Amino acid sequence: MDNFIQNNIVQSRFIAEDCRRNRATLIVTGGHIGLEDAYTAVRRSFRLDR
């Protein structure tokens, strides 16, 4: 389990850095966000709330 968690941490950091480098949007939830809130965050990120 420790290896799995460490691998997830490394992958998450790689993805975050890749998003920064490519100026892509990254929505960070911390794993504590409900489906409705995630849906709202994505809609706002892509400016779909018109």
Secondary structure, 3 states (H helix, E strand, C coil): CHHHHHHHHHHHHHHHHHHHHCCCCCCCCCCCCCHHHHHHHHHHHCCCCC
